[in-house]
Amino acid sequence: MTATTLDPTTALVLVDLQKGIVALPTTDPAPTAEAVVERAARLATAFRERGLPVVLVRVVGAAPGRSEAPLRSGRPPADFAELVPGIGRQETDIVVTKHTWGAFHATDLDLQLRRRGVTQVVLAGIATGAGVESTARAAHEHGYHVTVATDAVTDPDPEIHRFSVAKVLPRLAETDTTDNILALLGG
């Protein structure tokens, strides 16, 4: 769990830090949603100060395929997809709206990043085993260097969070803490 470097043109991608997702309960050992938002905001501030892209991803739907896991029933609250104020959205931020777990599928995220010459992404957000992991997989497959801030991701299911951080994400990315990523960014 050590990130080695950040490319000169690295983007921060914050996954699903929106009211309806942040409200989901989390349990130990996964960080709380509040801690994730606070750490994500610190990352976003540092990226913005350096003129690096900040991408705010939100989900407004679900993939249509069948699965064994029950889907949420009923209509989501009206503010479900609103980005949480704690991340301090700025006019310069790129907002990506998705309908599936991953931020690359059927969105213009890859185009937005390539236009800016981005070669690496730092990921944070909710949920570790869904939106974050799916986005990490796609970023890796698109040829980006990927770094995940492991203390700035969480999941409502602690077993999924633990497995993803320990077994899946290290196969797709370098992983490290927010503070260590900020140190790399400052260096």
Order of alpha helices (4+ residues) and beta strands (2+ residues): beta-alpha-alpha-beta-beta-alpha-beta-alpha-beta-alpha-alpha-beta-alpha
